[in-house]
Amino acid sequence: MPNITLLVSPSCGACPSAKSLWKELRVKYSFSYREVDITTPDGQELAERHAIRAVPATIIDGRLTFIGVPSRQSAEKALEQKIKQRQG
């Protein structure tokens, strides 16, 4: 099961769209999901570790995969690749 971490900010205008996308995809795909506020110590640590300068930022299995709101097609493709890697 892939692990999705979405780095967000309370003042981010695009973050609600990214949150909605990942929550919708959880209905179709099985993955663990958490949201981390960039203004928290955990969020700051993630941002520094991955050199993130903008939110929303999606980290899949410990790797920065998307900055901004990915298209549904791109997000699904990334999930499908991760699921196949784990199965194969």
HELIX and SHEET records of a PDB file:
HELIX    1   1 CYS A   15  LYS A   28  1                                  14    
HELIX    2   2 PRO A   41  ARG A   49  1                                   9    
HELIX    3   3 ARG A   72  GLN A   87  1                                  16    
SHEET    1   A 4 SER A  32  ASP A  37  0                                        
SHEET    2   A 4 ASN A   3  VAL A   8  1                                        
SHEET    3   A 4 ALA A  57  ILE A  60 -1                                        
SHEET    4   A 4 ARG A  63  ILE A  67 -1                                        
END                                                                             
